[in-house]
Amino acid sequence: MRLSSQIKPISYLKAHAAEIVRNLGEQGEPLVITQNGEAKAVIQNIKSYEQMQETMALLKMLALGSRQIEEGKVQPAAEIVRRLRERRERF
């Protein structure tokens, strides 16, 4: 993905909003909006946004797991399975 071809001024957004939304759905590439020559916003289609959010959630879980391993906050899987089975038998 080359963002350099997807940079437009805010005036372009104002004049071509419907076309931009249509293209976002077809191309899936984000659009960088500039104001006074500076990047101010990124517009992307909902599917790409949702995928990005899912990826971020997974990365956070992996980071948390790595941190817990480093801190020694782990238990053997066999122990967890045993405790779950005991809990299930009580109900």
GIGIGI-V568129 format. One record per helix or strand of 3 or more residues. SS is the DSSP state (2 for helix, 1 for strand). FROM is the first residue (numbers start at 1). TO is the last residue. If there is no record, write none. Layout:
BEGIN
((SS,FROM,TO) (SS,FROM,TO))
END
This chain:
BEGIN
((2,3,6) (1,7,9) (2,10,15) (2,17,27) (1,31,35) (1,38,43) (2,46,70) (2,77,90))
END
